[in-house]
Amino acid sequence: MQEDHRSELEDLRVQLRHREAEAAEKERQLERYAADLRETFKRERARSQQLRDSYVATVRALANAVEARDAYTGKHAERVAAYGLRIADAHGTRWTGDPQAEFGFLLHDIGKVGVPDAILFKPGPLHPPERALMERHSLIGWEILRGVDWLGEAKLVVRHHHERWDGAGYPDGLAGEAIPLNARIFAVADTLDAITTDRPYRPSKTFGAARGIIADSAGTQFDPDVVEAFARVEDAELADIQREHA
């Protein structure tokens, strides 16, 4: 009887060692799987970053091609993009690494490739028919980018960056929060750069002067919340952006 118990006990020990060996092997397999997944994730992340970098380079090349036509604007698109992203941060917008806002800011004027030079560079005021052609640039830009799926939300900035909070803008006469947020932020950044940059017909003004003009247009041209966010951005930050993209 005791011999039987000893035999059963030995069998149990053998089974236990076998199970322990199986468990250890499964644990090693899981560790190998986890290592493979980590390596795969690293490779995919690197490929995603490479793809994003390629997109950014393409967008910047397009923006530079548009601005090369106008020596007076300099790096306008880059400045506006930097101003816009800083205002967005002050507004509390969470980009979560999504480059769509920056893409839209950089490409906002791509439709001007379809505007005749005689109108685009006219030193004096535009006549109504000329103004109508100029205002078509937002729709022309939308059409140019329409089939580029990876631009996504960026195309909305291109189409709507001249809409006004009060609905008096173009091309669609959108008002209030019907205007995409990125386009509302862009409108403030664009006006800031226009006021603080030298033009053939007038010298630049200070950031303080620009703040006053923009504040006076809150609730009419601009989203009041975006103007309030802009007010929280310090002049020193704006000056750094201006110097970096001079």
C-alpha positions in Angstrom: 0.0 0.0 0.0 2.8 2.4 0.9 4.5 1.5 -2.3 1.4 2.5 -4.2 1.3 5.8 -2.5 5.0 6.4 -3.2 4.4 5.6 -6.8 1.4 7.9 -7.1 3.4 10.7 -5.3 6.2 10.3 -7.7 3.8 10.4 -10.7 2.4 13.6 -9.3 5.9 15.1 -8.9 6.7 14.1 -12.5 3.4 15.7 -13.7 4.1 18.8 -11.7 7.7 19.1 -13.2 6.2 18.6 -16.6 3.5 21.3 -16.1 6.2 23.7 -14.7 8.3 23.1 -17.8 5.3 23.7 -20.0 4.5 26.9 -18.1 8.1 28.1 -18.4 8.1 27.4 -22.1 4.8 29.3 -22.6 6.2 32.2 -20.6 9.3 32.2 -22.9 7.0 32.2 -25.9 5.0 35.1 -24.5 8.2 37.0 -23.9 9.3 36.3 -27.5 5.9 37.4 -28.8 6.0 40.6 -26.7 9.5 41.4 -28.0 8.3 40.8 -31.6 5.4 43.1 -31.0 7.6 45.8 -29.6 9.9 45.6 -32.5 7.0 45.6 -35.0 5.6 48.7 -33.2 9.0 50.5 -33.4 9.2 49.7 -37.1 5.7 50.9 -37.8 6.2 54.0 -35.7 9.4 54.8 -37.6 7.6 54.3 -40.9 4.7 56.5 -39.8 7.2 59.2 -38.8 8.9 58.9 -42.2 5.6 59.2 -43.9 4.6 62.2 -41.9 7.9 63.9 -42.6 7.4 63.2 -46.3 3.9 64.8 -46.0 5.3 67.9 -44.2 8.1 68.3 -46.8 5.5 68.1 -49.6 3.3 70.7 -48.0 6.2 73.1 -47.3 7.3 72.7 -50.9 3.9 73.6 -52.1 3.6 76.6 -49.7 7.1 77.8 -50.8 6.1 77.5 -54.5 3.1 79.8 -53.9 5.1 82.4 -51.9 7.9 82.4 -54.4 5.6 84.5 -56.6 5.5 87.3 -54.1 8.7 88.7 -52.7 6.9 90.9 -50.2 5.2 88.1 -48.2 8.5 86.4 -47.4 7.7 83.4 -45.2 4.2 84.5 -44.5 2.8 80.9 -44.5 5.4 79.7 -42.1 4.8 82.6 -39.7 1.0 82.2 -39.9 1.4 78.5 -39.2 3.6 79.2 -36.2 1.3 81.9 -34.9 -1.7 79.8 -35.4 -0.4 76.7 -33.6 0.6 78.9 -30.6 -2.8 80.5 -30.5 -4.4 77.1 -30.7 -2.3 76.0 -27.7 -3.5 79.0 -25.8 -7.1 78.2 -26.8 -6.7 74.8 -25.3 -7.0 72.9 -28.6 -5.4 69.4 -28.3 -3.7 68.6 -31.6 -2.4 65.2 -30.3 0.3 65.2 -32.9 -2.2 65.7 -35.8 -0.5 67.9 -38.4 -3.7 68.8 -40.2 -3.9 72.3 -38.7 -0.3 73.1 -39.7 -0.9 71.7 -43.2 -4.0 73.9 -43.6 -2.2 77.0 -42.3 0.7 76.5 -44.7 -1.5 75.8 -47.7 -4.1 78.5 -47.1 -3.2 80.6 -50.2 -2.4 77.8 -52.6 -5.4 78.9 -54.7 -3.6 82.1 -55.6 -1.8 80.2 -58.3 -5.0 80.6 -60.2 -5.2 84.4 -59.8 -3.7 86.5 -62.6 -0.5 88.3 -61.6 -2.0 91.7 -62.7 -4.6 91.3 -60.0 -2.4 89.5 -57.4 0.3 92.2 -57.5 -1.8 95.3 -58.3 -0.4 98.1 -56.1 -3.7 100.0 -55.8 -7.2 99.0 -54.7 -8.9 96.3 -56.7 -12.0 97.0 -58.7 -15.1 94.9 -57.9 -14.6 92.4 -60.8 -10.9 92.1 -59.7 -11.9 91.6 -56.1 -14.3 88.9 -57.1 -11.5 87.0 -59.0 -9.2 87.4 -56.0 -11.8 86.0 -53.6 -12.1 82.9 -55.7 -8.6 81.8 -54.5 -10.1 80.0 -51.5 -12.3 77.9 -53.8 -9.5 77.4 -56.3 -7.3 76.1 -53.5 -10.1 73.8 -52.3 -10.4 72.4 -55.8 -6.7 71.9 -56.2 -6.5 69.9 -52.9 -9.9 68.2 -53.1 -8.6 64.8 -54.2 -5.7 64.7 -51.7 -7.2 62.4 -49.1 -4.4 62.7 -46.6 -4.9 66.4 -46.2 -8.3 65.8 -44.5 -9.2 68.8 -42.2 -6.5 70.9 -43.8 -8.7 71.5 -46.8 -11.3 73.1 -44.6 -8.8 75.8 -43.6 -8.0 76.4 -47.3 -11.7 76.8 -48.2 -12.9 78.8 -45.1 -10.0 80.9 -44.0 -11.8 84.1 -45.2 -15.1 83.4 -43.5 -16.1 85.9 -40.7 -17.7 85.2 -37.3 -20.6 87.5 -38.3 -21.2 85.6 -41.6 -20.0 88.4 -43.9 -17.0 86.5 -45.2 -16.5 84.2 -48.2 -16.9 81.8 -50.0 -19.8 80.3 -48.1 -20.9 83.0 -45.7 -20.5 80.7 -42.7 -21.0 82.3 -39.3 -20.0 81.5 -35.7 -19.1 78.0 -34.8 -20.2 76.8 -38.3 -16.8 77.9 -39.4 -14.2 75.2 -38.7 -12.2 76.0 -35.6 -8.9 75.8 -37.4 -10.1 78.4 -39.9 -11.2 80.7 -37.0 -7.8 80.4 -35.4 -6.1 81.0 -38.8 -8.1 84.2 -39.3 -6.6 85.8 -36.3 -3.0 84.6 -37.1 -3.3 85.8 -40.7 -4.4 89.3 -39.6 -1.7 89.4 -37.0 0.9 88.7 -39.7 -0.6 91.1 -42.2 -0.5 94.0 -39.7 3.0 93.3 -38.4 4.7 92.8 -41.8 5.9 95.5 -44.1 3.8 95.9 -47.3 4.6 98.0 -50.4 1.7 100.3 -49.6 2.3 100.7 -45.8 4.9 99.9 -43.1 4.4 97.3 -40.4 2.8 98.0 -37.1 3.6 96.8 -33.6 2.2 93.7 -32.0 0.4 96.0 -29.6 -1.3 97.8 -32.5 -2.3 94.5 -34.0 -3.8 93.3 -30.7 -6.0 96.4 -30.6 -7.2 96.0 -34.1 -8.0 92.3 -33.6 -9.7 92.9 -30.2 -11.9 95.6 -31.8 -13.1 93.0 -34.4 -13.9 90.3 -31.8 -17.5 89.2 -32.4 -17.6 90.6 -35.9 -14.6 89.3 -37.9 -13.2 87.0 -35.3 -14.3 84.4 -32.8 -14.2 86.1 -29.4 -12.9 83.0 -27.7 -10.0 82.8 -30.2 -9.3 86.5 -29.7 -9.2 85.9 -25.9 -6.8 83.0 -26.4 -4.6 85.2 -28.6 -4.5 87.8 -25.9 -2.8 85.2 -23.6 0.1 84.8 -26.0 2.9 87.1 -24.9 4.6 89.6 -27.3 8.0 87.9 -26.6 6.6 84.6 -28.0 5.3 86.4 -31.1 8.6 88.2 -31.6 10.5 84.9 -31.4 8.2 83.5 -34.1 8.6 86.6 -36.3 12.4 86.4 -36.0 12.6 82.7 -36.7 10.5 83.0 -39.9 11.8 86.4 -41.1 
